[in-house]
Amino acid sequence: MTATMIKEFRLPDLGEGLTESEILSWKVAVGDTVALNQVIAEVETAKAVVELPSPFAGVVAALHEQPGTVVEVGKPIVSFEVEDARSSESAGSSNGAAPNGGAASQTDEAPATPAKREPNLVGYGAVVEHSGRPVRRARGTVRTDAVAPAAVPPAAAPPAAVPPAAVLPAVEHETAADSGTGERPRSTPPVRKLARDLGIDLANVRGTGPGGLITREDVQSFSGARHDDTATDVVPSASERERETRTPIKGVRKFTAAAMVQSAFSAPHVTEFLTVDVTATMDLLARLKGSKAFEGVKLTPLTIAAKAVLIALRNNPTLNSRWDEERQEIVQFNYVNLGIAAATPRGLTVPNIKDAHGLSLHGLATELSELTATARAGKTAPAELSGGTISITNIGVFGIDAGTPILNPGEAAIVALGAVRKAPWVVNDELAVRQVMSLSLSFDHRLVDGEQGSRFLSDLGAILTDPAMVMTMV
């Protein structure tokens, strides 16, 4: 038989120095055989949902975290049973091979191999602690250790009996001195987090779940009883509690909130507004949709407006810059990574189109379609969410005319596009019904003077009012 060993995969840094991620779902189960780079889990960082590929080929030995758990970078999340490459070197050795041809037991004369990191597709995981023959378990059983158990001599006493594993949920059973037994009370990660939030020591809670498992209801019941003992307030009834819904602040929404607060209180915002007649732009859009050159390409007012922003930046480059507080420098970008604010079920994200300044209208339209589809599916990669230089938010799709958009951190300006509406408008001193749009521009007044911001907004409005004006700007 081929010798095997256990290897851990630790949650890697998925980009931009993120410190934690939430396990959304496992794509594999204990006992499954996986191939190298096969997707094993879906996790949500503070910026996006990311698929994790397996750094090893082997059998899933343990899943250390449950879906819904927020895990710190560097913590083990899954263990694999893989072929021990060292077994081939020691094959036939009298003191290295086990009598039955299986994995060699580690003894005092054969010290454990020092831990080392092995690179994989998404970072550094898989730290080898020690080797040993893992115990194969049926799918759904409880794992009570975080790494492979050391080989047990034949004469060793069997471990204490535990309740039938098949009826227990997968829980961690760590040895922390939280009780007189020296064993951490049985519970799942979300329940332990709830207890921490409520300031409850799980050693004082009696578990009513299978095998003494402490459930969420046990913690909530204990919290209510403690409240009754220490206060005169009445604990809300179940029907009263149903009057409100509480959602943990985490993932994309937590990151967005922190970024917006940072931006609002660190960059002095100025917002200007301009309402323009975009009838000529809407006519151009209709012609392009009917042309063979744009057949199969999605074209919207955002497409034309995005191109207009890129053109207006050529004469107003200060809006495509960044304030470097640490170095006390103004960084002006000679390229444009155009951010597009996208509303997703997980919150607001602002992925950006790299080097958008070099794209044709056709190329820009294609990139916009792919960007928005990927964002709405929650599949935007972390790299696509960083490095933006200026952004657009299209509030017009919600029927809104104007707003005061908050800058994306690290950027000097953001443009909000309002809804295109039919309205009375003066044309050649006569009243006519035209299609109009309101533009909102917020900019960082440390970087952009009022004159510079006004000129950019005026140029943008001129292009959308009469697309032929582009000829005077390029």
C-alpha positions, 0 to 999 in steps of 0.5 A, a space after each residue: 500500500 502507498 503511505 499517506 500523510 495529512 496536509 493542512 490548507 490554511 486560509 490564504 490572504 486573498 489580496 489587498 492584505 485582507 485579514 479574514 474571510 467568511 466560508 460561504 459553502 463547501 464544494 466538497 465533503 469529508 471522504 471526497 477525492 479531489 484533484 489539484 486546483 479543483 474548487 473546494 470552497 466559496 468564500 467571501 472576503 471584504 471585497 468579493 466572493 472568491 472560489 478556492 482551488 485545492 492546493 493538493 490532490 488527495 482525499 478530504 480528511 476534515 473540514 475545520 470550519 462550517 459555512 457562515 464562519 468568519 475565519 482569520 487568514 492563516 487558520 486551517 480550514 481543511 485537511 487532506 490525506 495525500 500520498 507521502 512522497 517520502 515513502 518511496 525513499 524509505 521503501 524497503 527500509 527495515 526501520 522505515 516501513 510498517 509491517 503491513 506495508 502502510 504508513 510508517 509510525 513516527 517514533 522518538 528516533 524519527 523526529 517530525 519534519 519541520 513545518 514548511 509552507 508550500 505555495 499554491 494558486 491563492 496564497 500560502 497554505 498547507 503547513 505540514 505539522 507532522 505525518 502519520 497514518 490518518 484514520 479514514 472516517 465515513 462522511 458526516 462523522 465528527 473530527 475532534 482533532 485539527 491535524 493528523 493524530 500521532 500514531 498510537 502504539 498497539 498497547 495504548 488504551 482506546 480513547 474514551 467513548 463518544 456519542 455516535 458521530 453519525 447523529 452529531 453535526 460537525 463541530 470543533 472539540 478543542 482542549 481549552 481550560 474553560 471548564 473543570 474537565 479541561 475540555 472546551 464545551 461542544 458548540 459550533 463556531 457561530 454559536 461560540 461567536 454569539 456567546 462571545 457577543 453576549 459575554 457568556 462563558 459556554 462553560 456555564 451553559 448546559 447543552 441540549 443538543 445531540 451529545 451535549 452540543 450547545 445550540 444557539 437556543 441554549 445560549 439565547 435561553 441562558 442569556 434571557 435567564 441571566 437578564 431576568 436575574 440581574 434586571 427588572 426589564 421584561 425579556 421580549 416575547 418571541 412575537 416581539 422579537 419577530 418585529 425586527 430582523 438583525 443582520 451581521 455587518 460583514 463581508 462586502 457591506 462591512 468593507 464598503 461602510 468602512 471605506 465610505 466613512 474613511 472617504 467622507 471624513 478624510 477627503 473634503 468633498 465638493 459636489 457640482 450639478 449640471 443638467 444637459 440636453 442629451 437628445 443628440 446622444 440618445 439619437 446617436 445611441 439608437 443609430 449605433 444599436 442599429 448598426 452592424 458594427 455593434 451587432 450583439 453588443 449591449 449599448 446604454 446611456 452609461 456606455 456613451 457617458 463612460 466614453 465621454 468621461 474618458 475624453 473629458 479627462 484628457 483636458 482635465 487630468 487633475 481629476 484622475 489623480 490621488 492624494 498620497 498622505 504618507 509621502 505627501 505627494 499628489 499622484 497624477 495617473 497617466 492611465 485610467 482605470 474606470 470604476 463602475 459602481 455596481 449594486 449586488 445582493 451582497 452590497 455595493 462594489 466598484 470594480 474597474 476597467 483597467 486601462 479604459 482610456 485605450 479602449 474603443 467604444 466597442 471595446 468599452 461596451 464589451 468590458 462594461 457588459 462583462 463587468 456588470 454581469 460578473 459583479 451581479 453574480 458576485 464573482 468579481 475578483 479582488 484585483 478588479 476591485 483595486 487600483 481604480 482612478 476615477 468612478 461612475 455611478 449610474 443612479 439613473 437606472 433607479 429613476 433618480 435625477 441627481 445625488 452627492 456621490 461619495 468618492 471611492 477611497 484613493 480617487 479624486 472624482 466620481 460622476 453620478 449619472 441621473 435618469 434620462 427624462 423628457 422635459 420642456 427645454 428651450 431650443 433656439 429661443 423656442 420651447 421644445 420637448 427634449 431628453 435631459 439628464 442631470 450630472 453630479 460630480 463630487 471631487 476631492 478639493 485637496 486635489 481639484 480646484 473649483 475651476 478644474 472640477 467645473 471645466 471637467 463637468 462642462 466638457 462632459 456636458 458639452 460632449 453629451 449635448 453634442 457628440 460632435 464636440 469630441 472633434 474639438 477635444 481630441 
